[in-house]
Amino acid sequence: MDTSSREPHSSNRRAGEQPALKRVMGPGLLLVFIVGDILGTGVYALTGKVAAEVGGVVWLAFLLAFLVAILTAASYLELVTKYPRAGGAAAYAHRAFRVQVVTFLVMFAVMASGLTSAASAAIAFAGNLARAIGMDLISGTWALAGIALAFIVAVAAVNLRGVSESVRLNVVLTCVEVSGLLLVILIGSWAITQGHGDLSRLSQVETAEGQSPARSITAATALAFFAFVGFEDSVNMAEETKDPARIFPRIMFAGLFITGIIYLFVVAVSVAVVPPEVLGVGETPLLTVVSVGAPSFPLWIFALITVAAVANSALINMLMASRLLYGMANEGVLPSALGKVLPGRLTPWVAIVATTVLAAGLIVFVDLAALGGTTSLLLLAVFGVTNCAVLMLRRSPVEHRHFRVPTVVPVSGLVSCAFLVSPWSGRPAADYGLAGILLVLGAGLWLLQVVLSSRSRRRPRTDPMRPTLEQ
């Protein structure tokens, strides 16, 4: 068995070392975390966009995206059970390639995706909350940004309080989130049985002018895949999971299958009740399904459910981002200060503060709508690196037993991710331009980190107490 997955807490650590994170997540809490993270806000917004891309066969795009996600998830499972530490894809790339700039760029891409998702969710939270409680007087960018900032600070407070409190809140929000999707399925199914739906739409493919059905389906799959990202966030919680080598495989697969089934039912009833060209208009497609399928249903209830969904997305992404920085600090890729743990609460407080400040900056200064497609592109590239890392690390066995996938799985995952990243997938050209800018920014930050680290190593130690503190 993996003895590292049962590593004791601070009581047995050597004097002068940082205490370990607190292991509180068992199978149930891990399952809720994965389901809540995957469901997120993606399906609430993406259903209409994917339907507009491909028409009634939107379910096929989601099914193909699910299969790609399963391949990459299996690769993540081999790595998280082999190396049950915080850090996720960046830590695996660090072990596999030992190239600091690659590690830093992988970390930067994952962190950018998490913080962008959290900041977007915070802004969506502000807007949906204002609509749900009828606060029509709250309007304007700065008013909504103020609510979003207050929300991000509240998430940080929960995160600092402890992972137990965070995952308990995640349980509540995930239950609300799932209830909203089940409500869409029930209302849509009822409308279909009453003759208010058209199941024949499920076999209709709509394409843009001059585009083949196959190209439309692949473009829609690349878009739908973003609804499944989130499973990879859970590996950053490995140090706060009880016996991760044993429970991660069955729980991650269970979470993916649960969300996959919910997605397929949601998109199928949605396109049967509302024509794809109507479903693709606006940012609240599922609210349209509810209003058409059950005109008398109080829409403010569904609006509050949406508030819970976006709040959950922000909470989980901020948890992931802080653990990512903490893990990379422990790997020596980032300054060691980011690895500091709050005594008593056993939470990575410096990393939490840092990610909160970054998310607040995104809310105030960045057009997040323009980054959605770019962050999904970068994440697919990260998944490709992770699949490659599985193959590279096969040459570095560990002493404990761990999950292992057939070689064909990471190879297939690498090929599928590479295809969805490529221009052949039908991805907009603007995504590549923004991705290039972000990678250049990441490389610049890496160079800055190298320079600062070099100067720190050359600085003489004049404090006579320093050696004593390090012993």
N, C-alpha and C positions, 0 to 999 in steps of 0.2 A: 504493500500500500504506500501511498505518497505521504511520507512523514512530514514534508513541508506544508502540506495542506492542513496539518493539525498542529501547526506551530503555536507554542504558548504565547500568551500576551506579554505585557511589559514586565511581569513578575520574574520571568526567567531570562530576560535579556541582559547582556553585559552592561556594566555601569558606563554611563556616557553615551549609550546608543539611544536613538529615538524609540519610544514605545511603538508597538505594532498597532495597526488599525484593528478595530473591534469586530470579531466574527459574530454576526448576528443573523445572517441570512441563511435560513434552511431551505428545503425544496419548495415549500409553499410561497415564501416571500420572493424567492428567485423567480418562480414561475410568473407571479404577478408583475414583478419588475420587467421581465422580458415581454410579456403580453402588453403591458401598459406602454412600454417604450416603442414596440413595433406599431401598435395601433396609433399612438400619438395623434398628431393633427393631419397626417398625410392623407388618409382615406377621406377625411371630411372635406378636403379641398381638391384632391387629385382625381376623384371619380369623374367629375365633369370634364376636366382637362384631357384625361385619357379617352373618354367617350368622344370628345370633339375630334381627337386625333384619328380614331379607328372605327367609330360607329358602334353598332350593337354588339360586336364581338369584343367589347372591352374586357369581358371575363377571361378571354384567351390571353390577353396581354398580362393580366394579373396572374394567371396560372403559370405562364412562362417566367414571369418575374419571380414567382414563388420557387420554381425549380432552380433558377440561378441562385437564389438566396440559400436554398438547402445545400448546394454544393459548397458555397463559401462558408456557411455556418459549420459544416463538417470539418473544414480545415481549421477554423477557429477553435473547435472543440479539441482537436488533437493538440493544439498549441497551449490552450489554457489548462488542460489537464497535465501537460508535460511541464509547463512553467506557470504554476498558479500564483501569479503576482499581478499587481496593478501595472498598468502601462499599455496593455492591449497590443494593437498592431505595431506601434512604435517599438515596444519592448521586443517583439518577435523579430522585427527588421534589424534591430540592434544586435541581437544574438546571431542572426543568420548571415548578415553581410559585414558587420563590424566597420561600417562606413558612417562616420558621424553625420555627414551632411544628409545621407539618405534617411537615417533615423530621425533627424531633426525635421526634414520635410514631411515624412509620414506623420510625425507627431503634430506638426503645424496644420496639415490637411485635416486630420481628425479633430483637432481642437477647433479649427475654423468652422467645420461643419457643425460641431456641437454647440459652439457659442452662437453661430448664426441661427441655428434652429431655436435655441433658447431665447435669443433676442426677438426673433420673429414671433415666437409664441407669446412673449411678454406684450408685444404690441397688439397681437390678435386678442389677447386676454383683455387689454384695456378697451378695445373697440367693442368686443362682444359683451363685456360687462356693462358698458354704457348703454348698449341697445337692450340688453336683457332687463335692466331695472328702469328703463325709460328715462335715462339721464340725457335728454336731448340737448340740454344746455352745455354738456361737455362736448365741445367740438374744437377742431383745430389740431394741428400737429403737436404743438407744445403741450397742450392739455393732456392728450393721450400719451405722449412721451413721459409726462410726469407720473401718470398712473403706472405705466410700464416700468419705470425706474423704481417706484415704490414696491412693485410686485417682485422685481429681481432682488431687491434688498431683503424682502420677506423670505424669499426662497433661500437666500444665503443664511439668514438667521436659523431656518429649519435645518439647513445643511450643517451649520456649525454646532447646533444643539446635539446632533448625533445621527448616525445612520439608522438607528432604530426608529427614531421619530420620522425620518425622511421616508423610510420604506413603509411605515404605517400610514402616513399620508398618501403615499403612492397606492396603497391598497384601496383606500377610500376613493381616490380619484379614478383609479382604473375601473372599479366597479361601476361608477357613474358613467365613465367613458363607454364601457361595454354595453351598459343599459341603453345608451343612445343609439348604438349600432343595431342592437336587437330590436329597438323600437322602429327603426327604419325598415328592418326585415319584416316585422309583424305588420306594419302599416302597408308596406308595399305588397306583401302577400295577400292581405285582406282586399286591397284595391284590385288586384289581379283576379281574385275569385269573384268579385262583384262586376267583372267585365270592364274594368277601367284600365286595363293594361294590354299590351301586345307582345306576347312571347316570341313572335316571329322576328322581332328586331334582334334577338340574340344571335341570329345567323347572318346578319347583314353587315357587310364591311363597307365603310365609307373611306374614301381616299381623297387626298388633295389632288388638284389638277396635275396630270402628268406623273403621278406617283403610283407605283404598283401596290397591290394589296400586301405583298410580303414586306415591302419597305415601310408601309404604314404600320403594320403589326410590330416590326422591330423597333420603330420609333416610339410607339406606344408602350412597348415592353420596357424600354430604357427609362421612360417617364414613370411607369408603374413601379419599377424597381425601388424608387425612392420611398414608396409606402412601406417597404419591408426592411429598410435600414433601421437599425435600433438593436437588433440581436447582438451586434458587435459591441454595443455599449456595456453589456452585462459582463464581458470579460475583464473590464476595468474594475469590477467589484469583486474580483477573485479573492483578494486579501480580506474581504469582509464577509465571505461565504464559508459556511461550515463544510469541511471535507469537499472542496470543489472538484477534485479529481473524480470523485464518485458520482456526485449529483448533477454536474453540469451537462453531460451528454443527454440523458433522458429528459431533463427539464428544458433544455434549449430546443430540442426537437419537438417536444410537446407544445411549447410556446409558439413555434413556427406553424405547426399544424393547426392549432386553435385559431390563430390570427388568419391563416390562409383560408380556412373554411368560412370564417366570418366575412372576410373580404369578398369571396366569390359570391356568397349569398347577397351581400349588400349591393355589389355592382350589378348583379343579374336583375334583382327586383327594381333597382333604380332605373336602368335603361328600359325595362319593360313598362314601367309606369310613366316615365318622362322621356320623350324623344331625345336622342343624343345631341341634336343641334340646340335644344333648349337646355339640356342638362349642362352643356358646356358654357353657358352664359353666366357670368357672375362668379363670386368666390364662395358661395354657400350652396352647392348642388344638393346635398342631403336635406337641407332645409326646404328646398324646392320639392323634393320627393315627398316630404311630410305634408307640405301645404297642398299638393295635388292629390295625394292618396287619402288624406283625412283633413278636408278643409276646416272642420270645426275644432281640430286639435289646437290647444293653446301653444302658439309658436314660441312664447317666451320660455316655456319649459325646455324646449329643445335648445334654445339659445343658451340657457344656463348649463345644459349638458355640454355644449360646445366650449363654454368657459372652463369647465372642469377638464376637458380634453386638452386644451392648450396649456392649462396650468400644469397638468401632469407631464406634458412634453418638456416644458421649461425645467421642472424639478429634476427629471431624469437626466436631461442633457447637462445641467449644471453639476449634478453628481458625477457624471462621467468625466466632464472636463477637468474638474478638480482632482479626481483620482488619476487622470492621465498625467497631469503635471507632477503630482506627488510621485507616481511611479517612475517617471523620467528623471526626477531629481535623485531618486535612489539608484538609478542606473548610471548617474554621473553625466547625463546629457544636459541637464538644466542645473542652475545653481542649487546647492544643497539646502538653502533656506526654504525652498518650496517643498521640501520633504518634512518640515517640522509638523509635529502632531500636538494638538491641544491636550494638555494633561487632564485627566479625568474624563473628558468627553471622547478622547481618542479619535478625533477628526483632523484631517489635514488643513489646519486653519489658514496657513499662508497661501496655499494653493486655492482655497475657497475665496479668500479675499481678492487674489489676483484675477481669477476667472470672473468674479462679480464685477470688478472694475472694467475688464475688457468687454463684457456683455453690455454694461452701461454705456461704454463708448460706442458700441455698434448701434445701440438704440438711438443715440443722439445724433451721430455723425454719418451713418452709412445708409445707403438705399438698399435695404435688405431684399427687396423684391428682385433686384437684379442679380443677387447671389445664389438664388435657389438652385437653378440648373447647374451653376458652376460647382457648388458644393457637392451635388450628387455626382458630377463628373470626377471630382477629386476623390470622393469616397470609393467609387468604382476602381479608380487607379490604386487606392490603398488596398482594396480587396484583392486585386491582382498581385500586389506585392506580398500580401499575406499568404496566398496560395503558393507563390514561389518560395516563401520562407519555409513552408511545410516541407517541401522537397529538399531544400538546402539543409534543414536541421535534422533530416533523417540520418545524416552522418555524425550527429552528436547525440548518442543515446543517453538516457538518464537511468538511474538505478530503480526508480519506482515504476509500477505499472501505470499505464495511461491509455486513453482512448487513441485508436489508430485507424485511419481510413485507408481504403485501397488507393494505390497511387493514381488510378484513373480519376479519382474525385478531385484532388487539387489541380491536376492537369486540365480537367474539364472546366473547373472553376476559373482557372487562369485564362483559358481560351474564351469563355463566355464573357468574362469581365473585360478582356481586351477588345472583344467585338463591340460591347456596349459603350466603351470609351471611344472607339474609332468613329470617323465621319460616316462610315457605312451604316451606322445605326440610325442615321437621320437626325442627329443632335445638331442644334443651332450653332452656327459658327461663332456667335458671340460668347458661348460658354468657354470655348478654347482660349479666346483672348483674355477673358477675366481670370481663367485658371492660370495662364502664363504670368499675369501680373501678380497674382497671389504667390506663385512659386518663387518669383524673383524677390518679392518681399520676404518670404520665408528664408531664402538663401541669404539675404542681407542680414536678417536677424541672427542667423547662424554665424555669419562672419563676426558680427558684433559680440556674440557670446564667446567665440574663440579668442578674440582680442582681449576681452575683459578677463577671461580665465587665465590667459597667458600673463597679463599684468599682475593678477592676483598671486600667481605662483612665484613671480619674480620679486614681489614685495617682501622686504625683510620682516621677520617677526620680532618686534621690539617689546611686546607685552610679556613681562616675565611670568605672568600667570597663565599664559596660553598653553604651554606644554602640560601644566598640571591639569587643566580643564579637559584636555584631550585624552588623558590617560584613563 
